[in-house]
Amino acid sequence: MDEIMIYVPRKIENNIEGFQFFIELYKILKESYGKKIILDFNKTRWLEANLSAILGAILSFGLVNNKIEIKRVSKSISKILIRNKFFEYFGVGDNLDDLYETTIRYAQFDESDKVNFQKYLKEEFIPRLNLSMSNEFSKELRGNLEEVFQNSRIHGKCNNIHVCGQYFYSNKKVKFTIVDLGKTIYQNYIEYFEEEISDELAIDWATQYGNSTKDVDETGGIGLFQLCEFIRENGGKIQIVSARGYWEENCDKIITHKYKYPFDGTIVNIEVNVDNKLYLSKNEKDNSEIYDEIDNIF
């Protein structure tokens, strides 16, 4: 069996370069059949844990036609991949308790498994945010992420959706990633409108209020917009990768990039600040302004 050795970079972070590594890895696996793919982590000293979702999606895809081996992983990175259940899912490593309760475990969901995804958000994602959110706002945030799940199911036409997250104590941030391998945002746009557009602009279009390529009898079109609104109010960051396009909103600043190779699917990556502020829903904000006016009168 022919072998392909892939040397994993020293650092894999939530940035353009980090996503580029995964896109290039996906390209290699997509073009390989009957190979032994070796991922050598010998030089890798930092891997942001939420990116396990992307690695898991790509490895699950690659294992269909190839044999994959992970070798020379440092102890620090091994602990991360054991605690967030990534290694356990792929039958590697021993079990290790998450003593610091910082992981949002790696999981795969069948495209029709909306109920268990909802349970995952409620029981594992929301508690890690540790934000003083109202119940209504918590429901809205979960609803936004559920719509990302629905978008993957309806638009991506994928078999599985991969998720993972991590709470970073040092800078009080939660990072969470949702990945599907299916039709891209770009593909859906040009098929729906029958007009050409750049990969990055297709993503930007999909983040605007009401924009959707769903049929008229399907709900949707506000999930990415509302998710971006939440991230904006929180002062966080959202990154979306689909086809060759990269789109990021960070503190009202939009950054785009075009990759050399396409990623056949969509990555939605969010970074939420954990600052214990009280977050209200839009309706509750409207009501709170009325109450403030009453207080000022009296």
Beta strands, then each sheet from edge to edge (+ up, - down):
strand 1: 3-7
strand 2: 11-12
strand 3: 36-40
strand 4: 46-47
strand 5: 67-71
strand 6: 103-110
strand 7: 132-133
strand 8: 160-168
strand 9: 173-180
strand 10: 237-250
strand 11: 253-273
strand 12: 278-279
sheet 1: 1+ 3+ 5+
sheet 2: 2+ 4+
sheet 3: 6+ 8- 9+ 11- 10+
sheet 4: 7+ 12+
end
